[in-house]
Amino acid sequence: MTSQDPMIRIVIVDDHPVFRIGMAALLDEIGDFQVVGLAADQAEARELVTLSRPDVVLMDLDLGGESGTETTRSILAESPGTGVLVITMFGDDEALFGALRAGARGYLVKGAEPEEIESAIRAIASGAVMLGPQVAPRAMEFLTNSRNARSGAFAELTDRERDVLELVARGHDNATIARMLVLTSKTVRNYVYAIFTKLDVNDRAALVAKARDAGVGSDSPAN
């Protein structure tokens, strides 16, 4: 680092004080990183981000019963220039895609090496996307399948209907899809009914079969 390098301002959001304090100590050892706040819940996180306008927020997904995904969406609605890096215990599809849909630009599973965390923070501060090796292949597969659906079959569907179709074809129920896409269950149900009508199918099993025949959602959801 030189005297001309800008500081990367960071807020850490996690309901475990040991993790917050330990992560802050780790990051403060890096010359151009500045931890400007620690938060344990959504209210504290929103207030800190509003006051300090950090470059990057490190976000856990389980905030003592509150949702880090919803907190991410709320923060970015008020501070769209901030980058969110999720660091969580959860590596499943629901957590991953829910966080990305909410606007997170990075996703690491807890246990990542310090060098990996540093690289991810730098990438996100510069406007890039960074996914950890535990989740990147599934994220790419999901995005590839979605692009295939958009460029090939089912051109009559809207972009959001194709998103829903992809997740239905992967075996997710409406409640799970709602969490992943940050929608209400009623909205997802309406999308599913619209897809039934446009693709001329009468039930979910027929829809899944038709989607998979077209190469959409060929893999089952991760456990």
SULVENZI-V985528 format. One line per field, one symbol per residue. psi: psi as a letter, one per 40 degrees, with the letter a starting at -180 (. if undefined). burial: # if it has 24 or more other C-alpha atoms within 12 Angstrom, else .. A space follows every 50 residues. Layout:
psi=???
burial=???
//
This chain:
psi=iieehiihhhhhhhehdddddddddddeehdehhheihieiddddddddd degidhhhhiehgfeihdddddddddddgeehhhhhhieheidddddddd deeieihihieiiddddddddddddeeihhhiddeddddddddddddddd ebifeeiidddddddddddeeiidddddddefiiddddddddddddddef ieiddddddddddeehfeiiii.
burial=......#########...##..##..#..#..##########..###### .############...##########..##.#######.########### ##########......#########...####..##.##.##..##.### ...#..#..###############.########....##.######..#. ...#..######.#####..#..
//
